Every structure is written in structure tokens, then in C-alpha cells.
Amino acid sequence: MFAVLAAAAEYELELPGKKKTGRPRAIRPAELATLRRLVDDGVSVTEAARTLKIGRSTAYEALADAHRPEFTP
């Protein structure tokens, strides 16, 4: 039974146009732009996160992800 489900999942991933989907981003592009502007203006990441009502770790992660190149297999 497990082998059948595994084969079906593998087949589905190989379909053209099918992309893996994960958890949606916690911060939208507009919020990221505001976050970057606040931080560039000298506001601490913690204060900027409070202003945007997002978590501090989310803010740090979003800023780090913005500097990473996009992965395209």
C-alpha cells in the first residue's frame, strides 16, 4: 500500500508545471519593502517588526532571504 502511494506522489512531482508548494510567506513584498526602508533609516529590526506587527525572527529571516539568490532547479 505504501509503495503505491509513494509512486503516486513521485509521479505527481514529475508532472510538468507542478511545483512544490510549502507554507505561504509570512511577510508580503510590500511589508518587506517597508521593513527594509525602516531598517535602512536606522530603526532597529525589533522596532520595525513591532511596527509591522510581525515577529522579530520573521523580520530577520525576511531580510536574510532578500539577500539570497532565488533557487531555480
PQR file with spaces between the fields and no chain letter, atoms N, CA, C, O and H, PARSE charges and radii, in Angstrom:
ATOM       1  N    MET     1       0.823   -1.196    0.000 -0.4000 1.5000
ATOM       2  CA   MET     1       0.000    0.000    0.000 -0.0000 2.0000
ATOM       3  C    MET     1       0.871    1.264    0.000  0.5500 1.7000
ATOM       4  O    MET     1       0.613    2.205   -0.750 -0.5500 1.4000
ATOM       5  N    PHE     2       1.891    1.270    0.842 -0.4000 1.5000
ATOM       6  CA   PHE     2       2.775    2.434    0.921 -0.0000 2.0000
ATOM       7  C    PHE     2       3.474    2.670   -0.410  0.5500 1.7000
ATOM       8  O    PHE     2       3.639    3.817   -0.826 -0.5500 1.4000
ATOM       9  H    PHE     2       2.100    0.506    1.452  0.4000 1.0000
ATOM      10  N    ALA     3       3.885    1.602   -1.081 -0.4000 1.5000
ATOM      11  CA   ALA     3       4.597    1.728   -2.353 -0.0000 2.0000
ATOM      12  C    ALA     3       3.716    2.394   -3.409  0.5500 1.7000
ATOM      13  O    ALA     3       4.208    3.182   -4.216 -0.5500 1.4000
ATOM      14  H    ALA     3       3.751    0.670   -0.743  0.4000 1.0000
ATOM      15  N    VAL     4       2.432    2.089   -3.410 -0.4000 1.5000
ATOM      16  CA   VAL     4       1.507    2.685   -4.372 -0.0000 2.0000
ATOM      17  C    VAL     4       1.375    4.192   -4.115  0.5500 1.7000
ATOM      18  O    VAL     4       1.402    4.988   -5.053 -0.5500 1.4000
ATOM      19  H    VAL     4       2.032    1.449   -2.754  0.4000 1.0000
ATOM      20  N    LEU     5       1.234    4.574   -2.857 -0.4000 1.5000
ATOM      21  CA   LEU     5       1.124    5.989   -2.519 -0.0000 2.0000
ATOM      22  C    LEU     5       2.417    6.737   -2.824  0.5500 1.7000
ATOM      23  O    LEU     5       2.380    7.867   -3.310 -0.5500 1.4000
ATOM      24  H    LEU     5       1.211    3.927   -2.095  0.4000 1.0000
ATOM      25  N    ALA     6       3.553    6.116   -2.545 -0.4000 1.5000
ATOM      26  CA   ALA     6       4.843    6.750   -2.832 -0.0000 2.0000
ATOM      27  C    ALA     6       5.019    6.947   -4.330  0.5500 1.7000
ATOM      28  O    ALA     6       5.498    7.993   -4.769 -0.5500 1.4000
ATOM      29  H    ALA     6       3.583    5.198   -2.150  0.4000 1.0000
ATOM      30  N    ALA     7       4.635    5.949   -5.116 -0.4000 1.5000
ATOM      31  CA   ALA     7       4.752    6.059   -6.567 -0.0000 2.0000
ATOM      32  C    ALA     7       3.841    7.165   -7.101  0.5500 1.7000
ATOM      33  O    ALA     7       4.227    7.910   -8.002 -0.5500 1.4000
ATOM      34  H    ALA     7       4.246    5.099   -4.760  0.4000 1.0000
ATOM      35  N    ALA     8       2.647    7.269   -6.551 -0.4000 1.5000
ATOM      36  CA   ALA     8       1.726    8.320   -6.983 -0.0000 2.0000
ATOM      37  C    ALA     8       2.268    9.703   -6.634  0.5500 1.7000
ATOM      38  O    ALA     8       2.155   10.631   -7.435 -0.5500 1.4000
ATOM      39  H    ALA     8       2.334    6.664   -5.819  0.4000 1.0000
ATOM      40  N    ALA     9       2.847    9.846   -5.464 -0.4000 1.5000
ATOM      41  CA   ALA     9       3.424   11.138   -5.056 -0.0000 2.0000
ATOM      42  C    ALA     9       4.606   11.502   -5.935  0.5500 1.7000
ATOM      43  O    ALA     9       4.752   12.660   -6.326 -0.5500 1.4000
ATOM      44  H    ALA     9       2.938    9.092   -4.814  0.4000 1.0000
ATOM      45  N    GLU    10       5.448   10.533   -6.249 -0.4000 1.5000
ATOM      46  CA   GLU    10       6.604   10.787   -7.112 -0.0000 2.0000
ATOM      47  C    GLU    10       6.151   11.183   -8.512  0.5500 1.7000
ATOM      48  O    GLU    10       6.718   12.094   -9.115 -0.5500 1.4000
ATOM      49  H    GLU    10       5.329    9.592   -5.931  0.4000 1.0000
ATOM      50  N    TYR    11       5.137   10.505   -9.028 -0.4000 1.5000
ATOM      51  CA   TYR    11       4.597   10.829  -10.349 -0.0000 2.0000
ATOM      52  C    TYR    11       4.064   12.259  -10.364  0.5500 1.7000
ATOM      53  O    TYR    11       4.290   12.999  -11.321 -0.5500 1.4000
ATOM      54  H    TYR    11       4.676    9.765   -8.539  0.4000 1.0000
ATOM      55  N    GLU    12       3.364   12.640   -9.315 -0.4000 1.5000
ATOM      56  CA   GLU    12       2.772   13.968   -9.254 -0.0000 2.0000
ATOM      57  C    GLU    12       3.850   15.055   -9.250  0.5500 1.7000
ATOM      58  O    GLU    12       3.657   16.114   -9.847 -0.5500 1.4000
ATOM      59  H    GLU    12       3.180   12.038   -8.538  0.4000 1.0000
ATOM      60  N    LEU    13       4.972   14.807   -8.589 -0.4000 1.5000
ATOM      61  CA   LEU    13       6.058   15.785   -8.559 -0.0000 2.0000
ATOM      62  C    LEU    13       6.733   15.932   -9.915  0.5500 1.7000
ATOM      63  O    LEU    13       7.284   16.988  -10.226 -0.5500 1.4000
ATOM      64  H    LEU    13       5.128   13.947   -8.103  0.4000 1.0000
ATOM      65  N    GLU    14       6.693   14.889  -10.711 -0.4000 1.5000
ATOM      66  CA   GLU    14       7.351   14.916  -12.012 -0.0000 2.0000
ATOM      67  C    GLU    14       6.492   15.531  -13.116  0.5500 1.7000
ATOM      68  O    GLU    14       6.975   15.736  -14.230 -0.5500 1.4000
ATOM      69  H    GLU    14       6.245   14.031  -10.459  0.4000 1.0000
ATOM      70  N    LEU    15       5.240   15.823  -12.824 -0.4000 1.5000
ATOM      71  CA   LEU    15       4.367   16.415  -13.830 -0.0000 2.0000
ATOM      72  C    LEU    15       4.871   17.806  -14.205  0.5500 1.7000
ATOM      73  O    LEU    15       5.264   18.577  -13.329 -0.5500 1.4000
ATOM      74  H    LEU    15       4.847   15.657  -11.920  0.4000 1.0000
ATOM      75  N    PRO    16       4.864   18.132  -15.495 -0.5600 1.5000
ATOM      76  CA   PRO    16       5.311   19.474  -15.876  0.2800 2.0000
ATOM      77  C    PRO    16       4.373   20.544  -15.328  0.5500 1.7000
ATOM      78  O    PRO    16       3.155   20.370  -15.289 -0.5500 1.4000
ATOM      79  N    GLY    17       4.972   21.649  -14.907 -0.4000 1.5000
ATOM      80  CA   GLY    17       4.179   22.739  -14.369 -0.0000 2.0000
ATOM      81  C    GLY    17       3.800   22.574  -12.912  0.5500 1.7000
ATOM      82  O    GLY    17       3.269   23.502  -12.302 -0.5500 1.4000
ATOM      83  H    GLY    17       5.962   21.790  -14.939  0.4000 1.0000
ATOM      84  N    LYS    18       4.061   21.421  -12.353 -0.4000 1.5000
ATOM      85  CA   LYS    18       3.762   21.190  -10.949 -0.0000 2.0000
ATOM      86  C    LYS    18       4.945   21.638  -10.119  0.5500 1.7000
ATOM      87  O    LYS    18       6.061   21.163  -10.327 -0.5500 1.4000
ATOM      88  H    LYS    18       4.492   20.667  -12.849  0.4000 1.0000
ATOM      89  N    LYS    19       4.726   22.524   -9.205 -0.4000 1.5000
ATOM      90  CA   LYS    19       5.788   22.974   -8.328 -0.0000 2.0000
ATOM      91  C    LYS    19       5.455   22.567   -6.903  0.5500 1.7000
ATOM      92  O    LYS    19       4.290   22.466   -6.520 -0.5500 1.4000
ATOM      93  H    LYS    19       3.819   22.911   -9.037  0.4000 1.0000
ATOM      94  N    LYS    20       6.489   22.342   -6.140 -0.4000 1.5000
ATOM      95  CA   LYS    20       6.270   22.048   -4.737 -0.0000 2.0000
ATOM      96  C    LYS    20       5.749   23.310   -4.072  0.5500 1.7000
ATOM      97  O    LYS    20       6.257   24.409   -4.297 -0.5500 1.4000
ATOM      98  H    LYS    20       7.436   22.424   -6.451  0.4000 1.0000
ATOM      99  N    THR    21       4.755   23.133   -3.273 -0.4000 1.5000
ATOM     100  CA   THR    21       4.233   24.274   -2.541 -0.0000 2.0000
ATOM     101  C    THR    21       4.460   24.014   -1.069  0.5500 1.7000
ATOM     102  O    THR    21       4.305   22.891   -0.588 -0.5500 1.4000
ATOM     103  H    THR    21       4.343   22.241   -3.091  0.4000 1.0000
ATOM     104  N    GLY    22       4.818   25.037   -0.378 -0.4000 1.5000
ATOM     105  CA   GLY    22       5.052   24.931    1.045 -0.0000 2.0000
ATOM     106  C    GLY    22       4.175   25.912    1.782  0.5500 1.7000
ATOM     107  O    GLY    22       3.123   26.338    1.305 -0.5500 1.4000
ATOM     108  H    GLY    22       4.944   25.950   -0.769  0.4000 1.0000
ATOM     109  N    ARG    23       4.631   26.241    2.917 -0.4000 1.5000
ATOM     110  CA   ARG    23       3.899   27.202    3.721 -0.0000 2.0000
ATOM     111  C    ARG    23       4.007   28.580    3.063  0.5500 1.7000
ATOM     112  O    ARG    23       5.083   28.961    2.601 -0.5500 1.4000
ATOM     113  H    ARG    23       5.485   25.896    3.304  0.4000 1.0000
ATOM     114  N    PRO    24       2.915   29.320    3.016 -0.5600 1.5000
ATOM     115  CA   PRO    24       2.975   30.650    2.403  0.2800 2.0000
ATOM     116  C    PRO    24       3.896   31.582    3.188  0.5500 1.7000
ATOM     117  O    PRO    24       4.088   31.413    4.392 -0.5500 1.4000
ATOM     118  N    ARG    25       4.446   32.538    2.511 -0.4000 1.5000
ATOM     119  CA   ARG    25       5.334   33.507    3.148 -0.0000 2.0000
ATOM     120  C    ARG    25       4.577   34.274    4.228  0.5500 1.7000
ATOM     121  O    ARG    25       3.405   34.615    4.070 -0.5500 1.4000
ATOM     122  H    ARG    25       4.290   32.675    1.533  0.4000 1.0000
ATOM     123  N    ALA    26       5.273   34.531    5.315 -0.4000 1.5000
ATOM     124  CA   ALA    26       4.652   35.252    6.422 -0.0000 2.0000
ATOM     125  C    ALA    26       4.658   36.753    6.187  0.5500 1.7000
ATOM     126  O    ALA    26       3.928   37.489    6.850 -0.5500 1.4000
ATOM     127  H    ALA    26       6.225   34.254    5.443  0.4000 1.0000
ATOM     128  N    ILE    27       5.474   37.208    5.252 -0.4000 1.5000
ATOM     129  CA   ILE    27       5.595   38.640    5.001 -0.0000 2.0000
ATOM     130  C    ILE    27       5.439   38.887    3.505  0.5500 1.7000
ATOM     131  O    ILE    27       6.088   38.240    2.684 -0.5500 1.4000
ATOM     132  H    ILE    27       6.067   36.609    4.714  0.4000 1.0000
ATOM     133  N    ARG    28       4.583   39.817    3.171 -0.4000 1.5000
ATOM     134  CA   ARG    28       4.328   40.139    1.760 -0.0000 2.0000
ATOM     135  C    ARG    28       5.414   41.068    1.236  0.5500 1.7000
ATOM     136  O    ARG    28       6.126   41.693    2.022 -0.5500 1.4000
ATOM     137  H    ARG    28       4.055   40.343    3.838  0.4000 1.0000
ATOM     138  N    PRO    29       5.547   41.165   -0.089 -0.5600 1.5000
ATOM     139  CA   PRO    29       6.584   42.044   -0.664  0.2800 2.0000
ATOM     140  C    PRO    29       6.474   43.496   -0.209  0.5500 1.7000
ATOM     141  O    PRO    29       7.494   44.150    0.010 -0.5500 1.4000
ATOM     142  N    ALA    30       5.263   44.006   -0.063 -0.4000 1.5000
ATOM     143  CA   ALA    30       5.098   45.393    0.381 -0.0000 2.0000
ATOM     144  C    ALA    30       5.605   45.563    1.815  0.5500 1.7000
ATOM     145  O    ALA    30       6.235   46.568    2.144 -0.5500 1.4000
ATOM     146  H    ALA    30       4.435   43.474   -0.240  0.4000 1.0000
ATOM     147  N    GLU    31       5.324   44.574    2.662 -0.4000 1.5000
ATOM     148  CA   GLU    31       5.812   44.628    4.038 -0.0000 2.0000
ATOM     149  C    GLU    31       7.334   44.526    4.083  0.5500 1.7000
ATOM     150  O    GLU    31       7.980   45.191    4.893 -0.5500 1.4000
ATOM     151  H    GLU    31       4.812   43.757    2.395  0.4000 1.0000
ATOM     152  N    LEU    32       7.900   43.702    3.220 -0.4000 1.5000
ATOM     153  CA   LEU    32       9.351   43.575    3.157 -0.0000 2.0000
ATOM     154  C    LEU    32       9.988   44.898    2.750  0.5500 1.7000
ATOM     155  O    LEU    32      11.008   45.299    3.311 -0.5500 1.4000
ATOM     156  H    LEU    32       7.375   43.162    2.563  0.4000 1.0000
ATOM     157  N    ALA    33       9.394   45.569    1.786 -0.4000 1.5000
ATOM     158  CA   ALA    33       9.916   46.866    1.351 -0.0000 2.0000
ATOM     159  C    ALA    33       9.856   47.880    2.496  0.5500 1.7000
ATOM     160  O    ALA    33      10.797   48.648    2.698 -0.5500 1.4000
ATOM     161  H    ALA    33       8.565   45.243    1.330  0.4000 1.0000
ATOM     162  N    THR    34       8.762   47.880    3.234 -0.4000 1.5000
ATOM     163  CA   THR    34       8.640   48.786    4.375 -0.0000 2.0000
ATOM     164  C    THR    34       9.656   48.439    5.450  0.5500 1.7000
ATOM     165  O    THR    34      10.273   49.326    6.041 -0.5500 1.4000
ATOM     166  H    THR    34       7.998   47.257    3.070  0.4000 1.0000
ATOM     167  N    LEU    35       9.831   47.140    5.704 -0.4000 1.5000
ATOM     168  CA   LEU    35      10.813   46.684    6.682 -0.0000 2.0000
ATOM     169  C    LEU    35      12.213   47.143    6.299  0.5500 1.7000
ATOM     170  O    LEU    35      12.953   47.665    7.133 -0.5500 1.4000
ATOM     171  H    LEU    35       9.330   46.420    5.224  0.4000 1.0000
ATOM     172  N    ARG    36      12.571   46.947    5.043 -0.4000 1.5000
ATOM     173  CA   ARG    36      13.908   47.349    4.587 -0.0000 2.0000
ATOM     174  C    ARG    36      14.086   48.870    4.695  0.5500 1.7000
ATOM     175  O    ARG    36      15.156   49.342    5.079 -0.5500 1.4000
ATOM     176  H    ARG    36      11.971   46.523    4.365  0.4000 1.0000
ATOM     177  N    ARG    37      13.049   49.629    4.360 -0.4000 1.5000
ATOM     178  CA   ARG    37      13.139   51.088    4.440 -0.0000 2.0000
ATOM     179  C    ARG    37      13.331   51.537    5.880  0.5500 1.7000
ATOM     180  O    ARG    37      14.159   52.405    6.156 -0.5500 1.4000
ATOM     181  H    ARG    37      12.180   49.246    4.048  0.4000 1.0000
ATOM     182  N    LEU    38      12.567   50.947    6.806 -0.4000 1.5000
ATOM     183  CA   LEU    38      12.701   51.301    8.212 -0.0000 2.0000
ATOM     184  C    LEU    38      14.101   50.989    8.737  0.5500 1.7000
ATOM     185  O    LEU    38      14.711   51.808    9.423 -0.5500 1.4000
ATOM     186  H    LEU    38      11.895   50.242    6.583  0.4000 1.0000
ATOM     187  N    VAL    39      14.601   49.804    8.410 -0.4000 1.5000
ATOM     188  CA   VAL    39      15.924   49.399    8.874 -0.0000 2.0000
ATOM     189  C    VAL    39      16.998   50.280    8.245  0.5500 1.7000
ATOM     190  O    VAL    39      17.955   50.666    8.917 -0.5500 1.4000
ATOM     191  H    VAL    39      14.105   49.139    7.852  0.4000 1.0000
ATOM     192  N    ASP    40      16.847   50.598    6.969 -0.4000 1.5000
ATOM     193  CA   ASP    40      17.816   51.477    6.295 -0.0000 2.0000
ATOM     194  C    ASP    40      17.806   52.884    6.888  0.5500 1.7000
ATOM     195  O    ASP    40      18.819   53.584    6.863 -0.5500 1.4000
ATOM     196  H    ASP    40      16.069   50.285    6.424  0.4000 1.0000
ATOM     197  N    ASP    41      16.644   53.294    7.425 -0.4000 1.5000
ATOM     198  CA   ASP    41      16.539   54.619    8.039 -0.0000 2.0000
ATOM     199  C    ASP    41      17.053   54.640    9.474  0.5500 1.7000
ATOM     200  O    ASP    41      17.003   55.681   10.131 -0.5500 1.4000
ATOM     201  H    ASP    41      15.822   52.725    7.445  0.4000 1.0000
ATOM     202  N    GLY    42      17.546   53.508    9.970 -0.4000 1.5000
ATOM     203  CA   GLY    42      18.152   53.471   11.296 -0.0000 2.0000
ATOM     204  C    GLY    42      17.293   52.885   12.393  0.5500 1.7000
ATOM     205  O    GLY    42      17.722   52.830   13.546 -0.5500 1.4000
ATOM     206  H    GLY    42      17.587   52.663    9.437  0.4000 1.0000
ATOM     207  N    VAL    43      16.089   52.446   12.064 -0.4000 1.5000
ATOM     208  CA   VAL    43      15.219   51.822   13.058 -0.0000 2.0000
ATOM     209  C    VAL    43      15.721   50.400   13.288  0.5500 1.7000
ATOM     210  O    VAL    43      16.091   49.713   12.336 -0.5500 1.4000
ATOM     211  H    VAL    43      15.741   52.490   11.127  0.4000 1.0000
ATOM     212  N    SER    44      15.737   49.952   14.538 -0.4000 1.5000
ATOM     213  CA   SER    44      16.188   48.588   14.817 -0.0000 2.0000
ATOM     214  C    SER    44      15.212   47.584   14.210  0.5500 1.7000
ATOM     215  O    SER    44      14.039   47.888   13.994 -0.5500 1.4000
ATOM     216  H    SER    44      15.436   50.510   15.312  0.4000 1.0000
ATOM     217  N    VAL    45      15.710   46.406   13.944 -0.4000 1.5000
ATOM     218  CA   VAL    45      14.856   45.359   13.365 -0.0000 2.0000
ATOM     219  C    VAL    45      13.719   45.031   14.321  0.5500 1.7000
ATOM     220  O    VAL    45      12.594   44.778   13.890 -0.5500 1.4000
ATOM     221  H    VAL    45      16.663   46.159   14.119  0.4000 1.0000
ATOM     222  N    THR    46      14.010   45.036   15.619 -0.4000 1.5000
ATOM     223  CA   THR    46      12.983   44.743   16.618 -0.0000 2.0000
ATOM     224  C    THR    46      11.864   45.781   16.568  0.5500 1.7000
ATOM     225  O    THR    46      10.685   45.428   16.578 -0.5500 1.4000
ATOM     226  H    THR    46      14.924   45.242   15.970  0.4000 1.0000
ATOM     227  N    GLU    47      12.230   47.053   16.516 -0.4000 1.5000
ATOM     228  CA   GLU    47      11.217   48.114   16.443 -0.0000 2.0000
ATOM     229  C    GLU    47      10.444   48.064   15.126  0.5500 1.7000
ATOM     230  O    GLU    47       9.230   48.265   15.109 -0.5500 1.4000
ATOM     231  H    GLU    47      13.187   47.340   16.508  0.4000 1.0000
ATOM     232  N    ALA    48      11.137   47.799   14.034 -0.4000 1.5000
ATOM     233  CA   ALA    48      10.476   47.706   12.731 -0.0000 2.0000
ATOM     234  C    ALA    48       9.480   46.543   12.731  0.5500 1.7000
ATOM     235  O    ALA    48       8.381   46.658   12.190 -0.5500 1.4000
ATOM     236  H    ALA    48      12.124   47.635   14.047  0.4000 1.0000
ATOM     237  N    ALA    49       9.874   45.430   13.341 -0.4000 1.5000
ATOM     238  CA   ALA    49       8.981   44.274   13.414 -0.0000 2.0000
ATOM     239  C    ALA    49       7.735   44.609   14.242  0.5500 1.7000
ATOM     240  O    ALA    49       6.619   44.231   13.884 -0.5500 1.4000
ATOM     241  H    ALA    49      10.767   45.336   13.780  0.4000 1.0000
ATOM     242  N    ARG    50       7.940   45.315   15.344 -0.4000 1.5000
ATOM     243  CA   ARG    50       6.783   45.731   16.159 -0.0000 2.0000
ATOM     244  C    ARG    50       5.861   46.640   15.370  0.5500 1.7000
ATOM     245  O    ARG    50       4.640   46.503   15.441 -0.5500 1.4000
ATOM     246  H    ARG    50       8.847   45.622   15.635  0.4000 1.0000
ATOM     247  N    THR    51       6.438   47.567   14.618 -0.4000 1.5000
ATOM     248  CA   THR    51       5.644   48.494   13.818 -0.0000 2.0000
ATOM     249  C    THR    51       4.793   47.746   12.799  0.5500 1.7000
ATOM     250  O    THR    51       3.629   48.081   12.580 -0.5500 1.4000
ATOM     251  H    THR    51       7.430   47.678   14.560  0.4000 1.0000
ATOM     252  N    LEU    52       5.390   46.722   12.176 -0.4000 1.5000
ATOM     253  CA   LEU    52       4.674   45.954   11.154 -0.0000 2.0000
ATOM     254  C    LEU    52       3.833   44.823   11.735  0.5500 1.7000
ATOM     255  O    LEU    52       3.117   44.130   11.013 -0.5500 1.4000
ATOM     256  H    LEU    52       6.336   46.449   12.354  0.4000 1.0000
ATOM     257  N    LYS    53       3.931   44.646   13.059 -0.4000 1.5000
ATOM     258  CA   LYS    53       3.199   43.580   13.754 -0.0000 2.0000
ATOM     259  C    LYS    53       3.553   42.202   13.217  0.5500 1.7000
ATOM     260  O    LYS    53       2.682   41.372   12.958 -0.5500 1.4000
ATOM     261  H    LYS    53       4.513   45.208   13.646  0.4000 1.0000
ATOM     262  N    ILE    54       4.864   41.978   13.053 -0.4000 1.5000
ATOM     263  CA   ILE    54       5.377   40.661   12.680 -0.0000 2.0000
ATOM     264  C    ILE    54       6.411   40.268   13.728  0.5500 1.7000
ATOM     265  O    ILE    54       6.892   41.115   14.480 -0.5500 1.4000
ATOM     266  H    ILE    54       5.572   42.653   13.263  0.4000 1.0000
ATOM     267  N    GLY    55       6.744   39.011   13.776 -0.4000 1.5000
ATOM     268  CA   GLY    55       7.732   38.545   14.734 -0.0000 2.0000
ATOM     269  C    GLY    55       9.134   39.028   14.383  0.5500 1.7000
ATOM     270  O    GLY    55       9.460   39.255   13.218 -0.5500 1.4000
ATOM     271  H    GLY    55       6.354   38.323   13.166  0.4000 1.0000
ATOM     272  N    ARG    56       9.955   39.180   15.421 -0.4000 1.5000
ATOM     273  CA   ARG    56      11.320   39.631   15.208 -0.0000 2.0000
ATOM     274  C    ARG    56      12.099   38.621   14.377  0.5500 1.7000
ATOM     275  O    ARG    56      12.858   39.003   13.486 -0.5500 1.4000
ATOM     276  H    ARG    56       9.690   38.996   16.367  0.4000 1.0000
ATOM     277  N    SER    57      11.919   37.339   14.662 -0.4000 1.5000
ATOM     278  CA   SER    57      12.627   36.307   13.891 -0.0000 2.0000
ATOM     279  C    SER    57      12.148   36.286   12.443  0.5500 1.7000
ATOM     280  O    SER    57      12.936   36.027   11.533 -0.5500 1.4000
ATOM     281  H    SER    57      11.303   37.029   15.386  0.4000 1.0000
ATOM     282  N    THR    58      10.862   36.557   12.224 -0.4000 1.5000
ATOM     283  CA   THR    58      10.332   36.645   10.861 -0.0000 2.0000
ATOM     284  C    THR    58      10.989   37.794   10.116  0.5500 1.7000
ATOM     285  O    THR    58      11.325   37.668    8.939 -0.5500 1.4000
ATOM     286  H    THR    58      10.223   36.768   12.963  0.4000 1.0000
ATOM     287  N    ALA    59      11.173   38.915   10.804 -0.4000 1.5000
ATOM     288  CA   ALA    59      11.805   40.078   10.181 -0.0000 2.0000
ATOM     289  C    ALA    59      13.253   39.767    9.807  0.5500 1.7000
ATOM     290  O    ALA    59      13.685   40.072    8.696 -0.5500 1.4000
ATOM     291  H    ALA    59      10.900   39.017   11.760  0.4000 1.0000
ATOM     292  N    TYR    60      14.002   39.163   10.729 -0.4000 1.5000
ATOM     293  CA   TYR    60      15.391   38.813   10.439 -0.0000 2.0000
ATOM     294  C    TYR    60      15.475   37.816    9.290  0.5500 1.7000
ATOM     295  O    TYR    60      16.341   37.934    8.424 -0.5500 1.4000
ATOM     296  H    TYR    60      13.651   38.915   11.631  0.4000 1.0000
ATOM     297  N    GLU    61      14.584   36.840    9.283 -0.4000 1.5000
ATOM     298  CA   GLU    61      14.587   35.833    8.219 -0.0000 2.0000
ATOM     299  C    GLU    61      14.241   36.457    6.874  0.5500 1.7000
ATOM     300  O    GLU    61      14.846   36.115    5.858 -0.5500 1.4000
ATOM     301  H    GLU    61      13.881   36.744    9.987  0.4000 1.0000
ATOM     302  N    ALA    62      13.278   37.366    6.859 -0.4000 1.5000
ATOM     303  CA   ALA    62      12.882   38.022    5.604 -0.0000 2.0000
ATOM     304  C    ALA    62      14.035   38.862    5.058  0.5500 1.7000
ATOM     305  O    ALA    62      14.275   38.875    3.851 -0.5500 1.4000
ATOM     306  H    ALA    62      12.787   37.644    7.684  0.4000 1.0000
ATOM     307  N    LEU    63      14.743   39.556    5.931 -0.4000 1.5000
ATOM     308  CA   LEU    63      15.881   40.358    5.490 -0.0000 2.0000
ATOM     309  C    LEU    63      17.001   39.474    4.963  0.5500 1.7000
ATOM     310  O    LEU    63      17.656   39.823    3.980 -0.5500 1.4000
ATOM     311  H    LEU    63      14.548   39.545    6.912  0.4000 1.0000
ATOM     312  N    ALA    64      17.227   38.334    5.604 -0.4000 1.5000
ATOM     313  CA   ALA    64      18.263   37.402    5.145 -0.0000 2.0000
ATOM     314  C    ALA    64      17.878   36.775    3.812  0.5500 1.7000
ATOM     315  O    ALA    64      18.720   36.619    2.928 -0.5500 1.4000
ATOM     316  H    ALA    64      16.695   38.050    6.402  0.4000 1.0000
ATOM     317  N    ASP    65      16.590   36.412    3.668 -0.4000 1.5000
ATOM     318  CA   ASP    65      16.130   35.807    2.408 -0.0000 2.0000
ATOM     319  C    ASP    65      16.223   36.787    1.253  0.5500 1.7000
ATOM     320  O    ASP    65      16.426   36.382    0.108 -0.5500 1.4000
ATOM     321  H    ASP    65      15.906   36.539    4.386  0.4000 1.0000
ATOM     322  N    ALA    66      16.077   38.060    1.542 -0.4000 1.5000
ATOM     323  CA   ALA    66      16.134   39.066    0.483 -0.0000 2.0000
ATOM     324  C    ALA    66      17.526   39.148   -0.125  0.5500 1.7000
ATOM     325  O    ALA    66      17.672   39.574   -1.270 -0.5500 1.4000
ATOM     326  H    ALA    66      15.912   38.389    2.472  0.4000 1.0000
ATOM     327  N    HIS    67      18.549   38.749    0.622 -0.4000 1.5000
ATOM     328  CA   HIS    67      19.914   38.800    0.129 -0.0000 2.0000
ATOM     329  C    HIS    67      20.351   37.515   -0.563  0.5500 1.7000
ATOM     330  O    HIS    67      21.372   37.490   -1.250 -0.5500 1.4000
ATOM     331  H    HIS    67      18.430   38.404    1.553  0.4000 1.0000
ATOM     332  N    ARG    68      19.571   36.442   -0.379 -0.4000 1.5000
ATOM     333  CA   ARG    68      19.913   35.163   -1.007 -0.0000 2.0000
ATOM     334  C    ARG    68      19.404   35.132   -2.429  0.5500 1.7000
ATOM     335  O    ARG    68      18.311   35.626   -2.706 -0.5500 1.4000
ATOM     336  H    ARG    68      18.742   36.462    0.180  0.4000 1.0000
ATOM     337  N    PRO    69      20.187   34.551   -3.350 -0.5600 1.5000
ATOM     338  CA   PRO    69      19.687   34.403   -4.719  0.2800 2.0000
ATOM     339  C    PRO    69      18.548   33.384   -4.745  0.5500 1.7000
ATOM     340  O    PRO    69      18.522   32.439   -3.956 -0.5500 1.4000
ATOM     341  N    GLU    70      17.624   33.592   -5.651 -0.4000 1.5000
ATOM     342  CA   GLU    70      16.481   32.692   -5.799 -0.0000 2.0000
ATOM     343  C    GLU    70      16.955   31.348   -6.345  0.5500 1.7000
ATOM     344  O    GLU    70      17.724   31.301   -7.306 -0.5500 1.4000
ATOM     345  H    GLU    70      17.645   34.359   -6.292  0.4000 1.0000
ATOM     346  N    PHE    71      16.501   30.261   -5.737 -0.4000 1.5000
ATOM     347  CA   PHE    71      16.879   28.923   -6.177 -0.0000 2.0000
ATOM     348  C    PHE    71      15.964   28.465   -7.287  0.5500 1.7000
ATOM     349  O    PHE    71      14.748   28.386   -7.107 -0.5500 1.4000
ATOM     350  H    PHE    71      15.877   30.299   -4.957  0.4000 1.0000
ATOM     351  N    THR    72      16.540   28.165   -8.433 -0.4000 1.5000
ATOM     352  CA   THR    72      15.769   27.644   -9.552 -0.0000 2.0000
ATOM     353  C    THR    72      16.455   26.393  -10.081  0.5500 1.7000
ATOM     354  O    THR    72      17.528   26.481  -10.678 -0.5500 1.4000
ATOM     355  H    THR    72      17.527   28.230   -8.580  0.4000 1.0000
ATOM     356  N    PRO    73      15.856   25.242   -9.872 -0.5600 1.5000
ATOM     357  CA   PRO    73      16.493   23.992  -10.330  0.2800 2.0000
ATOM     358  C    PRO    73      16.492   23.856  -11.835  0.5500 1.7000
ATOM     359  O    PRO    73      16.990   22.862  -12.365 -0.5500 1.4000
